[in-house]
Amino acid sequence: MASGTILWFDCARGYGFVRPLYGPRDAFIHASAIDGASAAALVPGTEVEFELVQTGDGRVVARHLVPRRPEGKRRSDRGRQSGG
């Protein structure tokens, strides 16, 4: 999974862009690629994790995007307990 921050997201249009922490360029986000949160949660500066995919026409898009909680854990980690 890649990490990065939301540059902008337009809820009315259902798309925006994320800036990967490491990578060649910003990636397109479609509302259908958001897992574990509403599109309204994607305000500029929100830290997220996602998969980067290059499309056949050369565009880079984010898939399976998950906002991170402030302490650095994925929202999907909620409720999981560390075993031992």
PDB file with one MODEL, atoms N, CA, C and O in Angstrom:
MODEL        1
ATOM      1  N   MET A   1       0.841  -1.186   0.000  1.00  0.00           N
ATOM      2  CA  MET A   1       0.000   0.000   0.000  1.00  0.00           C
ATOM      3  C   MET A   1       0.880   1.242   0.000  1.00  0.00           C
ATOM      4  O   MET A   1       1.919   1.286   0.659  1.00  0.00           O
ATOM      5  N   ALA A   2       0.454   2.227  -0.735  1.00  0.00           N
ATOM      6  CA  ALA A   2       1.127   3.523  -0.756  1.00  0.00           C
ATOM      7  C   ALA A   2       0.479   4.428   0.285  1.00  0.00           C
ATOM      8  O   ALA A   2      -0.658   4.200   0.697  1.00  0.00           O
ATOM      9  N   SER A   3       1.207   5.447   0.703  1.00  0.00           N
ATOM     10  CA  SER A   3       0.682   6.448   1.629  1.00  0.00           C
ATOM     11  C   SER A   3       0.766   7.809   0.970  1.00  0.00           C
ATOM     12  O   SER A   3       1.584   8.027   0.077  1.00  0.00           O
ATOM     13  N   GLY A   4      -0.090   8.732   1.415  1.00  0.00           N
ATOM     14  CA  GLY A   4      -0.059  10.081   0.885  1.00  0.00           C
ATOM     15  C   GLY A   4      -1.084  10.958   1.561  1.00  0.00           C
ATOM     16  O   GLY A   4      -1.646  10.599   2.597  1.00  0.00           O
ATOM     17  N   THR A   5      -1.327  12.125   0.959  1.00  0.00           N
ATOM     18  CA  THR A   5      -2.300  13.075   1.504  1.00  0.00           C
ATOM     19  C   THR A   5      -3.259  13.536   0.408  1.00  0.00           C
ATOM     20  O   THR A   5      -2.898  13.626  -0.765  1.00  0.00           O
ATOM     21  N   ILE A   6      -4.473  13.820   0.822  1.00  0.00           N
ATOM     22  CA  ILE A   6      -5.483  14.320  -0.111  1.00  0.00           C
ATOM     23  C   ILE A   6      -5.128  15.746  -0.514  1.00  0.00           C
ATOM     24  O   ILE A   6      -4.892  16.599   0.340  1.00  0.00           O
ATOM     25  N   LEU A   7      -5.091  15.999  -1.821  1.00  0.00           N
ATOM     26  CA  LEU A   7      -4.902  17.370  -2.317  1.00  0.00           C
ATOM     27  C   LEU A   7      -6.248  18.088  -2.336  1.00  0.00           C
ATOM     28  O   LEU A   7      -6.385  19.189  -1.803  1.00  0.00           O
ATOM     29  N   TRP A   8      -7.229  17.455  -2.953  1.00  0.00           N
ATOM     30  CA  TRP A   8      -8.599  17.961  -2.953  1.00  0.00           C
ATOM     31  C   TRP A   8      -9.527  16.838  -3.379  1.00  0.00           C
ATOM     32  O   TRP A   8      -9.121  15.901  -4.067  1.00  0.00           O
ATOM     33  N   PHE A   9     -10.792  16.949  -2.955  1.00  0.00           N
ATOM     34  CA  PHE A   9     -11.815  15.994  -3.358  1.00  0.00           C
ATOM     35  C   PHE A   9     -13.134  16.737  -3.438  1.00  0.00           C
ATOM     36  O   PHE A   9     -13.542  17.386  -2.475  1.00  0.00           O
ATOM     37  N   ASP A  10     -13.805  16.649  -4.580  1.00  0.00           N
ATOM     38  CA  ASP A  10     -15.087  17.306  -4.810  1.00  0.00           C
ATOM     39  C   ASP A  10     -16.199  16.264  -4.650  1.00  0.00           C
ATOM     40  O   ASP A  10     -16.395  15.419  -5.524  1.00  0.00           O
ATOM     41  N   CYS A  11     -16.919  16.331  -3.535  1.00  0.00           N
ATOM     42  CA  CYS A  11     -17.971  15.357  -3.248  1.00  0.00           C
ATOM     43  C   CYS A  11     -19.097  15.407  -4.277  1.00  0.00           C
ATOM     44  O   CYS A  11     -19.668  14.372  -4.621  1.00  0.00           O
ATOM     45  N   ALA A  12     -19.415  16.590  -4.764  1.00  0.00           N
ATOM     46  CA  ALA A  12     -20.494  16.735  -5.730  1.00  0.00           C
ATOM     47  C   ALA A  12     -20.156  16.057  -7.057  1.00  0.00           C
ATOM     48  O   ALA A  12     -21.032  15.482  -7.704  1.00  0.00           O
ATOM     49  N   ARG A  13     -18.912  16.123  -7.453  1.00  0.00           N
ATOM     50  CA  ARG A  13     -18.485  15.506  -8.717  1.00  0.00           C
ATOM     51  C   ARG A  13     -17.963  14.089  -8.524  1.00  0.00           C
ATOM     52  O   ARG A  13     -17.902  13.316  -9.480  1.00  0.00           O
ATOM     53  N   GLY A  14     -17.591  13.744  -7.310  1.00  0.00           N
ATOM     54  CA  GLY A  14     -17.158  12.386  -7.021  1.00  0.00           C
ATOM     55  C   GLY A  14     -15.735  12.040  -7.400  1.00  0.00           C
ATOM     56  O   GLY A  14     -15.419  10.876  -7.647  1.00  0.00           O
ATOM     57  N   TYR A  15     -14.863  13.057  -7.449  1.00  0.00           N
ATOM     58  CA  TYR A  15     -13.465  12.762  -7.742  1.00  0.00           C
ATOM     59  C   TYR A  15     -12.544  13.804  -7.142  1.00  0.00           C
ATOM     60  O   TYR A  15     -12.984  14.860  -6.686  1.00  0.00           O
ATOM     61  N   GLY A  16     -11.255  13.491  -7.149  1.00  0.00           N
ATOM     62  CA  GLY A  16     -10.241  14.404  -6.636  1.00  0.00           C
ATOM     63  C   GLY A  16      -8.863  13.833  -6.892  1.00  0.00           C
ATOM     64  O   GLY A  16      -8.687  12.971  -7.753  1.00  0.00           O
ATOM     65  N   PHE A  17      -7.876  14.321  -6.133  1.00  0.00           N
ATOM     66  CA  PHE A  17      -6.494  13.880  -6.313  1.00  0.00           C
ATOM     67  C   PHE A  17      -5.803  13.685  -4.977  1.00  0.00           C
ATOM     68  O   PHE A  17      -6.091  14.380  -4.003  1.00  0.00           O
ATOM     69  N   VAL A  18      -4.885  12.725  -4.947  1.00  0.00           N
ATOM     70  CA  VAL A  18      -4.077  12.422  -3.780  1.00  0.00           C
ATOM     71  C   VAL A  18      -2.615  12.569  -4.184  1.00  0.00           C
ATOM     72  O   VAL A  18      -2.243  12.228  -5.308  1.00  0.00           O
ATOM     73  N   ARG A  19      -1.787  13.073  -3.275  1.00  0.00           N
ATOM     74  CA  ARG A  19      -0.349  13.187  -3.511  1.00  0.00           C
ATOM     75  C   ARG A  19       0.351  12.059  -2.763  1.00  0.00           C
ATOM     76  O   ARG A  19       0.398  12.068  -1.533  1.00  0.00           O
ATOM     77  N   PRO A  20       0.902  11.078  -3.503  1.00  0.00           N
ATOM     78  CA  PRO A  20       1.634   9.986  -2.841  1.00  0.00           C
ATOM     79  C   PRO A  20       2.863  10.509  -2.118  1.00  0.00           C
ATOM     80  O   PRO A  20       3.503  11.460  -2.566  1.00  0.00           O
ATOM     81  N   LEU A  21       3.186   9.879  -0.994  1.00  0.00           N
ATOM     82  CA  LEU A  21       4.381  10.234  -0.252  1.00  0.00           C
ATOM     83  C   LEU A  21       5.614   9.984  -1.121  1.00  0.00           C
ATOM     84  O   LEU A  21       6.551  10.782  -1.129  1.00  0.00           O
ATOM     85  N   TYR A  22       5.601   8.871  -1.848  1.00  0.00           N
ATOM     86  CA  TYR A  22       6.667   8.538  -2.792  1.00  0.00           C
ATOM     87  C   TYR A  22       6.008   8.214  -4.126  1.00  0.00           C
ATOM     88  O   TYR A  22       5.042   7.452  -4.165  1.00  0.00           O
ATOM     89  N   GLY A  23       6.498   8.759  -5.180  1.00  0.00           N
ATOM     90  CA  GLY A  23       5.917   8.464  -6.484  1.00  0.00           C
ATOM     91  C   GLY A  23       6.131   9.610  -7.446  1.00  0.00           C
ATOM     92  O   GLY A  23       6.494  10.720  -7.055  1.00  0.00           O
ATOM     93  N   PRO A  24       5.899   9.321  -8.702  1.00  0.00           N
ATOM     94  CA  PRO A  24       6.207  10.292  -9.747  1.00  0.00           C
ATOM     95  C   PRO A  24       5.229  11.463  -9.859  1.00  0.00           C
ATOM     96  O   PRO A  24       5.619  12.565 -10.247  1.00  0.00           O
ATOM     97  N   ARG A  25       3.948  11.222  -9.515  1.00  0.00           N
ATOM     98  CA  ARG A  25       2.963  12.297  -9.702  1.00  0.00           C
ATOM     99  C   ARG A  25       1.707  12.032  -8.884  1.00  0.00           C
ATOM    100  O   ARG A  25       1.523  10.952  -8.321  1.00  0.00           O
ATOM    101  N   ASP A  26       0.857  13.036  -8.835  1.00  0.00           N
ATOM    102  CA  ASP A  26      -0.407  12.920  -8.115  1.00  0.00           C
ATOM    103  C   ASP A  26      -1.292  11.885  -8.802  1.00  0.00           C
ATOM    104  O   ASP A  26      -1.173  11.646 -10.004  1.00  0.00           O
ATOM    105  N   ALA A  27      -2.180  11.275  -8.019  1.00  0.00           N
ATOM    106  CA  ALA A  27      -3.048  10.225  -8.529  1.00  0.00           C
ATOM    107  C   ALA A  27      -4.506  10.642  -8.439  1.00  0.00           C
ATOM    108  O   ALA A  27      -4.919  11.289  -7.476  1.00  0.00           O
ATOM    109  N   PHE A  28      -5.273  10.274  -9.435  1.00  0.00           N
ATOM    110  CA  PHE A  28      -6.702  10.518  -9.510  1.00  0.00           C
ATOM    111  C   PHE A  28      -7.422   9.604  -8.526  1.00  0.00           C
ATOM    112  O   PHE A  28      -7.042   8.445  -8.358  1.00  0.00           O
ATOM    113  N   ILE A  29      -8.470  10.128  -7.870  1.00  0.00           N
ATOM    114  CA  ILE A  29      -9.316   9.330  -6.980  1.00  0.00           C
ATOM    115  C   ILE A  29     -10.753   9.442  -7.475  1.00  0.00           C
ATOM    116  O   ILE A  29     -11.247  10.547  -7.696  1.00  0.00           O
ATOM    117  N   HIS A  30     -11.418   8.320  -7.648  1.00  0.00           N
ATOM    118  CA  HIS A  30     -12.849   8.323  -7.927  1.00  0.00           C
ATOM    119  C   HIS A  30     -13.561   7.887  -6.648  1.00  0.00           C
ATOM    120  O   HIS A  30     -13.016   7.106  -5.868  1.00  0.00           O
ATOM    121  N   ALA A  31     -14.755   8.382  -6.437  1.00  0.00           N
ATOM    122  CA  ALA A  31     -15.509   8.057  -5.219  1.00  0.00           C
ATOM    123  C   ALA A  31     -15.662   6.553  -5.021  1.00  0.00           C
ATOM    124  O   ALA A  31     -15.731   6.090  -3.883  1.00  0.00           O
ATOM    125  N   SER A  32     -15.714   5.786  -6.101  1.00  0.00           N
ATOM    126  CA  SER A  32     -15.871   4.339  -5.984  1.00  0.00           C
ATOM    127  C   SER A  32     -14.616   3.657  -5.425  1.00  0.00           C
ATOM    128  O   SER A  32     -14.671   2.481  -5.063  1.00  0.00           O
ATOM    129  N   ALA A  33     -13.494   4.369  -5.349  1.00  0.00           N
ATOM    130  CA  ALA A  33     -12.235   3.805  -4.855  1.00  0.00           C
ATOM    131  C   ALA A  33     -12.060   3.978  -3.353  1.00  0.00           C
ATOM    132  O   ALA A  33     -11.059   3.528  -2.794  1.00  0.00           O
ATOM    133  N   ILE A  34     -13.020   4.627  -2.688  1.00  0.00           N
ATOM    134  CA  ILE A  34     -12.899   4.925  -1.258  1.00  0.00           C
ATOM    135  C   ILE A  34     -13.459   3.770  -0.440  1.00  0.00           C
ATOM    136  O   ILE A  34     -14.612   3.374  -0.615  1.00  0.00           O
ATOM    137  N   ASP A  35     -12.634   3.233   0.456  1.00  0.00           N
ATOM    138  CA  ASP A  35     -13.041   2.156   1.363  1.00  0.00           C
ATOM    139  C   ASP A  35     -13.010   2.685   2.798  1.00  0.00           C
ATOM    140  O   ASP A  35     -12.082   3.405   3.166  1.00  0.00           O
ATOM    141  N   GLY A  36     -13.981   2.349   3.586  1.00  0.00           N
ATOM    142  CA  GLY A  36     -13.931   2.620   5.018  1.00  0.00           C
ATOM    143  C   GLY A  36     -14.186   4.051   5.445  1.00  0.00           C
ATOM    144  O   GLY A  36     -13.910   4.392   6.596  1.00  0.00           O
ATOM    145  N   ALA A  37     -14.698   4.902   4.575  1.00  0.00           N
ATOM    146  CA  ALA A  37     -14.999   6.289   4.952  1.00  0.00           C
ATOM    147  C   ALA A  37     -15.935   6.894   3.917  1.00  0.00           C
ATOM    148  O   ALA A  37     -16.095   6.360   2.820  1.00  0.00           O
ATOM    149  N   SER A  38     -16.542   7.995   4.272  1.00  0.00           N
ATOM    150  CA  SER A  38     -17.355   8.711   3.292  1.00  0.00           C
ATOM    151  C   SER A  38     -16.460   9.687   2.546  1.00  0.00           C
ATOM    152  O   SER A  38     -15.404  10.079   3.042  1.00  0.00           O
ATOM    153  N   ALA A  39     -16.881  10.070   1.373  1.00  0.00           N
ATOM    154  CA  ALA A  39     -16.122  11.032   0.579  1.00  0.00           C
ATOM    155  C   ALA A  39     -15.978  12.359   1.316  1.00  0.00           C
ATOM    156  O   ALA A  39     -14.999  13.077   1.109  1.00  0.00           O
ATOM    157  N   ALA A  40     -16.935  12.691   2.168  1.00  0.00           N
ATOM    158  CA  ALA A  40     -16.879  13.950   2.920  1.00  0.00           C
ATOM    159  C   ALA A  40     -15.690  13.997   3.874  1.00  0.00           C
ATOM    160  O   ALA A  40     -15.274  15.079   4.288  1.00  0.00           O
ATOM    161  N   ALA A  41     -15.136  12.830   4.230  1.00  0.00           N
ATOM    162  CA  ALA A  41     -13.992  12.777   5.136  1.00  0.00           C
ATOM    163  C   ALA A  41     -12.678  13.123   4.442  1.00  0.00           C
ATOM    164  O   ALA A  41     -11.656  13.298   5.104  1.00  0.00           O
ATOM    165  N   LEU A  42     -12.697  13.223   3.115  1.00  0.00           N
ATOM    166  CA  LEU A  42     -11.468  13.460   2.357  1.00  0.00           C
ATOM    167  C   LEU A  42     -11.203  14.945   2.159  1.00  0.00           C
ATOM    168  O   LEU A  42     -11.308  15.461   1.046  1.00  0.00           O
ATOM    169  N   VAL A  43     -10.866  15.615   3.229  1.00  0.00           N
ATOM    170  CA  VAL A  43     -10.536  17.031   3.154  1.00  0.00           C
ATOM    171  C   VAL A  43      -9.041  17.168   2.843  1.00  0.00           C
ATOM    172  O   VAL A  43      -8.265  16.262   3.147  1.00  0.00           O
ATOM    173  N   PRO A  44      -8.631  18.286   2.243  1.00  0.00           N
ATOM    174  CA  PRO A  44      -7.210  18.467   1.942  1.00  0.00           C
ATOM    175  C   PRO A  44      -6.340  18.250   3.181  1.00  0.00           C
ATOM    176  O   PRO A  44      -6.636  18.754   4.264  1.00  0.00           O
ATOM    177  N   GLY A  45      -5.263  17.492   2.995  1.00  0.00           N
ATOM    178  CA  GLY A  45      -4.339  17.202   4.081  1.00  0.00           C
ATOM    179  C   GLY A  45      -4.606  15.902   4.807  1.00  0.00           C
ATOM    180  O   GLY A  45      -3.782  15.471   5.613  1.00  0.00           O
ATOM    181  N   THR A  46      -5.747  15.261   4.542  1.00  0.00           N
ATOM    182  CA  THR A  46      -6.052  13.979   5.185  1.00  0.00           C
ATOM    183  C   THR A  46      -5.029  12.942   4.751  1.00  0.00           C
ATOM    184  O   THR A  46      -4.768  12.782   3.558  1.00  0.00           O
ATOM    185  N   GLU A  47      -4.445  12.233   5.721  1.00  0.00           N
ATOM    186  CA  GLU A  47      -3.497  11.167   5.412  1.00  0.00           C
ATOM    187  C   GLU A  47      -4.267   9.908   5.048  1.00  0.00           C
ATOM    188  O   GLU A  47      -5.225   9.534   5.724  1.00  0.00           O
ATOM    189  N   VAL A  48      -3.838   9.255   3.968  1.00  0.00           N
ATOM    190  CA  VAL A  48      -4.536   8.085   3.460  1.00  0.00           C
ATOM    191  C   VAL A  48      -3.547   7.007   3.026  1.00  0.00           C
ATOM    192  O   VAL A  48      -2.362   7.275   2.827  1.00  0.00           O
ATOM    193  N   GLU A  49      -4.054   5.789   2.883  1.00  0.00           N
ATOM    194  CA  GLU A  49      -3.327   4.677   2.282  1.00  0.00           C
ATOM    195  C   GLU A  49      -4.141   4.209   1.091  1.00  0.00           C
ATOM    196  O   GLU A  49      -5.368   4.308   1.103  1.00  0.00           O
ATOM    197  N   PHE A  50      -3.479   3.702   0.063  1.00  0.00           N
ATOM    198  CA  PHE A  50      -4.154   3.328  -1.168  1.00  0.00           C
ATOM    199  C   PHE A  50      -3.234   2.479  -2.026  1.00  0.00           C
ATOM    200  O   PHE A  50      -2.043   2.352  -1.744  1.00  0.00           O
ATOM    201  N   GLU A  51      -3.800   1.897  -3.080  1.00  0.00           N
ATOM    202  CA  GLU A  51      -3.027   1.198  -4.094  1.00  0.00           C
ATOM    203  C   GLU A  51      -2.945   2.102  -5.312  1.00  0.00           C
ATOM    204  O   GLU A  51      -3.941   2.707  -5.708  1.00  0.00           O
ATOM    205  N   LEU A  52      -1.758   2.195  -5.910  1.00  0.00           N
ATOM    206  CA  LEU A  52      -1.594   2.955  -7.139  1.00  0.00           C
ATOM    207  C   LEU A  52      -1.664   2.008  -8.326  1.00  0.00           C
ATOM    208  O   LEU A  52      -1.024   0.957  -8.337  1.00  0.00           O
ATOM    209  N   VAL A  53      -2.450   2.396  -9.326  1.00  0.00           N
ATOM    210  CA  VAL A  53      -2.614   1.586 -10.522  1.00  0.00           C
ATOM    211  C   VAL A  53      -2.431   2.498 -11.728  1.00  0.00           C
ATOM    212  O   VAL A  53      -2.981   3.598 -11.773  1.00  0.00           O
ATOM    213  N   GLN A  54      -1.652   2.034 -12.709  1.00  0.00           N
ATOM    214  CA  GLN A  54      -1.504   2.795 -13.947  1.00  0.00           C
ATOM    215  C   GLN A  54      -2.468   2.218 -14.967  1.00  0.00           C
ATOM    216  O   GLN A  54      -2.459   1.015 -15.229  1.00  0.00           O
ATOM    217  N   THR A  55      -3.300   3.079 -15.544  1.00  0.00           N
ATOM    218  CA  THR A  55      -4.294   2.634 -16.515  1.00  0.00           C
ATOM    219  C   THR A  55      -3.633   2.439 -17.876  1.00  0.00           C
ATOM    220  O   THR A  55      -2.482   2.823 -18.081  1.00  0.00           O
ATOM    221  N   GLY A  56      -4.364   1.847 -18.788  1.00  0.00           N
ATOM    222  CA  GLY A  56      -3.856   1.594 -20.136  1.00  0.00           C
ATOM    223  C   GLY A  56      -3.464   2.850 -20.889  1.00  0.00           C
ATOM    224  O   GLY A  56      -2.600   2.804 -21.764  1.00  0.00           O
ATOM    225  N   ASP A  57      -4.091   3.974 -20.559  1.00  0.00           N
ATOM    226  CA  ASP A  57      -3.743   5.226 -21.241  1.00  0.00           C
ATOM    227  C   ASP A  57      -2.690   6.035 -20.480  1.00  0.00           C
ATOM    228  O   ASP A  57      -2.435   7.191 -20.817  1.00  0.00           O
ATOM    229  N   GLY A  58      -2.077   5.431 -19.451  1.00  0.00           N
ATOM    230  CA  GLY A  58      -0.959   6.070 -18.758  1.00  0.00           C
ATOM    231  C   GLY A  58      -1.310   6.881 -17.524  1.00  0.00           C
ATOM    232  O   GLY A  58      -0.418   7.386 -16.843  1.00  0.00           O
ATOM    233  N   ARG A  59      -2.603   7.015 -17.224  1.00  0.00           N
ATOM    234  CA  ARG A  59      -2.981   7.759 -16.020  1.00  0.00           C
ATOM    235  C   ARG A  59      -2.690   6.925 -14.779  1.00  0.00           C
ATOM    236  O   ARG A  59      -2.741   5.696 -14.820  1.00  0.00           O
ATOM    237  N   VAL A  60      -2.388   7.598 -13.685  1.00  0.00           N
ATOM    238  CA  VAL A  60      -2.180   6.925 -12.400  1.00  0.00           C
ATOM    239  C   VAL A  60      -3.408   7.190 -11.539  1.00  0.00           C
ATOM    240  O   VAL A  60      -3.791   8.340 -11.320  1.00  0.00           O
ATOM    241  N   VAL A  61      -4.023   6.104 -11.051  1.00  0.00           N
ATOM    242  CA  VAL A  61      -5.226   6.241 -10.236  1.00  0.00           C
ATOM    243  C   VAL A  61      -5.021   5.533  -8.899  1.00  0.00           C
ATOM    244  O   VAL A  61      -4.248   4.580  -8.793  1.00  0.00           O
ATOM    245  N   ALA A  62      -5.725   6.018  -7.891  1.00  0.00           N
ATOM    246  CA  ALA A  62      -5.694   5.402  -6.561  1.00  0.00           C
ATOM    247  C   ALA A  62      -6.902   4.488  -6.422  1.00  0.00           C
ATOM    248  O   ALA A  62      -8.018   4.853  -6.792  1.00  0.00           O
ATOM    249  N   ARG A  63      -6.668   3.300  -5.885  1.00  0.00           N
ATOM    250  CA  ARG A  63      -7.740   2.338  -5.625  1.00  0.00           C
ATOM    251  C   ARG A  63      -7.664   1.920  -4.170  1.00  0.00           C
ATOM    252  O   ARG A  63      -6.603   2.003  -3.551  1.00  0.00           O
ATOM    253  N   HIS A  64      -8.773   1.476  -3.625  1.00  0.00           N
ATOM    254  CA  HIS A  64      -8.840   0.975  -2.242  1.00  0.00           C
ATOM    255  C   HIS A  64      -8.266   2.002  -1.254  1.00  0.00           C
ATOM    256  O   HIS A  64      -7.437   1.668  -0.408  1.00  0.00           O
ATOM    257  N   LEU A  65      -8.713   3.235  -1.375  1.00  0.00           N
ATOM    258  CA  LEU A  65      -8.235   4.329  -0.547  1.00  0.00           C
ATOM    259  C   LEU A  65      -8.874   4.266   0.841  1.00  0.00           C
ATOM    260  O   LEU A  65     -10.093   4.151   0.970  1.00  0.00           O
ATOM    261  N   VAL A  66      -8.033   4.343   1.875  1.00  0.00           N
ATOM    262  CA  VAL A  66      -8.492   4.260   3.265  1.00  0.00           C
ATOM    263  C   VAL A  66      -7.861   5.406   4.051  1.00  0.00           C
ATOM    264  O   VAL A  66      -6.634   5.488   4.122  1.00  0.00           O
ATOM    265  N   PRO A  67      -8.667   6.300   4.647  1.00  0.00           N
ATOM    266  CA  PRO A  67      -8.102   7.350   5.510  1.00  0.00           C
ATOM    267  C   PRO A  67      -7.425   6.745   6.729  1.00  0.00           C
ATOM    268  O   PRO A  67      -7.860   5.717   7.248  1.00  0.00           O
ATOM    269  N   ARG A  68      -6.361   7.389   7.179  1.00  0.00           N
ATOM    270  CA  ARG A  68      -5.644   6.943   8.379  1.00  0.00           C
ATOM    271  C   ARG A  68      -6.153   7.713   9.583  1.00  0.00           C
ATOM    272  O   ARG A  68      -6.512   8.886   9.477  1.00  0.00           O
ATOM    273  N   ARG A  69      -6.181   7.046  10.725  1.00  0.00           N
ATOM    274  CA  ARG A  69      -6.539   7.722  11.970  1.00  0.00           C
ATOM    275  C   ARG A  69      -5.334   8.527  12.432  1.00  0.00           C
ATOM    276  O   ARG A  69      -4.217   8.250  11.996  1.00  0.00           O
ATOM    277  N   PRO A  70      -5.523   9.507  13.296  1.00  0.00           N
ATOM    278  CA  PRO A  70      -4.419  10.370  13.737  1.00  0.00           C
ATOM    279  C   PRO A  70      -3.214   9.626  14.295  1.00  0.00           C
ATOM    280  O   PRO A  70      -2.085  10.082  14.115  1.00  0.00           O
ATOM    281  N   GLU A  71      -3.415   8.506  14.959  1.00  0.00           N
ATOM    282  CA  GLU A  71      -2.271   7.788  15.515  1.00  0.00           C
ATOM    283  C   GLU A  71      -1.585   6.910  14.482  1.00  0.00           C
ATOM    284  O   GLU A  71      -0.686   6.142  14.826  1.00  0.00           O
ATOM    285  N   GLY A  72      -1.994   7.008  13.211  1.00  0.00           N
ATOM    286  CA  GLY A  72      -1.306   6.310  12.144  1.00  0.00           C
ATOM    287  C   GLY A  72      -1.864   4.953  11.782  1.00  0.00           C
ATOM    288  O   GLY A  72      -1.305   4.264  10.928  1.00  0.00           O
ATOM    289  N   LYS A  73      -2.968   4.549  12.420  1.00  0.00           N
ATOM    290  CA  LYS A  73      -3.563   3.261  12.096  1.00  0.00           C
ATOM    291  C   LYS A  73      -4.658   3.453  11.066  1.00  0.00           C
ATOM    292  O   LYS A  73      -5.334   4.482  11.041  1.00  0.00           O
ATOM    293  N   ARG A  74      -4.824   2.448  10.218  1.00  0.00           N
ATOM    294  CA  ARG A  74      -5.889   2.492   9.236  1.00  0.00           C
ATOM    295  C   ARG A  74      -7.229   2.376   9.934  1.00  0.00           C
ATOM    296  O   ARG A  74      -7.336   1.720  10.970  1.00  0.00           O
ATOM    297  N   ARG A  75      -8.250   3.006   9.376  1.00  0.00           N
ATOM    298  CA  ARG A  75      -9.586   2.878   9.950  1.00  0.00           C
ATOM    299  C   ARG A  75     -10.042   1.428   9.939  1.00  0.00           C
ATOM    300  O   ARG A  75     -10.812   1.023  10.809  1.00  0.00           O
ATOM    301  N   SER A  76      -9.585   0.640   8.975  1.00  0.00           N
ATOM    302  CA  SER A  76      -9.998  -0.752   8.905  1.00  0.00           C
ATOM    303  C   SER A  76      -9.371  -1.593  10.018  1.00  0.00           C
ATOM    304  O   SER A  76      -9.777  -2.738  10.214  1.00  0.00           O
ATOM    305  N   ASP A  77      -8.380  -1.048  10.760  1.00  0.00           N
ATOM    306  CA  ASP A  77      -7.765  -1.752  11.866  1.00  0.00           C
ATOM    307  C   ASP A  77      -8.585  -1.636  13.147  1.00  0.00           C
ATOM    308  O   ASP A  77      -8.283  -2.308  14.133  1.00  0.00           O
ATOM    309  N   ARG A  78      -9.609  -0.800  13.147  1.00  0.00           N
ATOM    310  CA  ARG A  78     -10.425  -0.585  14.333  1.00  0.00           C
ATOM    311  C   ARG A  78     -11.027  -1.912  14.794  1.00  0.00           C
ATOM    312  O   ARG A  78     -11.572  -2.674  13.995  1.00  0.00           O
ATOM    313  N   GLY A  79     -10.922  -2.163  16.056  1.00  0.00           N
ATOM    314  CA  GLY A  79     -11.513  -3.372  16.611  1.00  0.00           C
ATOM    315  C   GLY A  79     -10.570  -4.571  16.609  1.00  0.00           C
ATOM    316  O   GLY A  79     -10.850  -5.577  17.261  1.00  0.00           O
ATOM    317  N   ARG A  80      -9.479  -4.477  15.899  1.00  0.00           N
ATOM    318  CA  ARG A  80      -8.515  -5.575  15.902  1.00  0.00           C
ATOM    319  C   ARG A  80      -7.667  -5.484  17.154  1.00  0.00           C
ATOM    320  O   ARG A  80      -7.305  -4.394  17.597  1.00  0.00           O
ATOM    321  N   GLN A  81      -7.363  -6.611  17.707  1.00  0.00           N
ATOM    322  CA  GLN A  81      -6.530  -6.644  18.900  1.00  0.00           C
ATOM    323  C   GLN A  81      -5.215  -7.303  18.546  1.00  0.00           C
ATOM    324  O   GLN A  81      -5.167  -8.236  17.744  1.00  0.00           O
ATOM    325  N   SER A  82      -4.139  -6.805  19.156  1.00  0.00           N
ATOM    326  CA  SER A  82      -2.861  -7.437  18.919  1.00  0.00           C
ATOM    327  C   SER A  82      -2.803  -8.733  19.708  1.00  0.00           C
ATOM    328  O   SER A  82      -3.079  -8.762  20.907  1.00  0.00           O
ATOM    329  N   GLY A  83      -2.441  -9.799  19.017  1.00  0.00           N
ATOM    330  CA  GLY A  83      -2.407 -11.106  19.662  1.00  0.00           C
ATOM    331  C   GLY A  83      -1.024 -11.385  20.251  1.00  0.00           C
ATOM    332  O   GLY A  83      -0.054 -10.684  19.963  1.00  0.00           O
ATOM    333  N   GLY A  84      -0.961 -12.387  21.049  1.00  0.00           N
ATOM    334  CA  GLY A  84       0.334 -12.699  21.589  1.00  0.00           C
ATOM    335  C   GLY A  84       0.347 -13.859  22.514  1.00  0.00           C
ATOM    336  O   GLY A  84       1.401 -14.220  23.038  1.00  0.00           O
TER     337      GLY A  84
ENDMDL
END
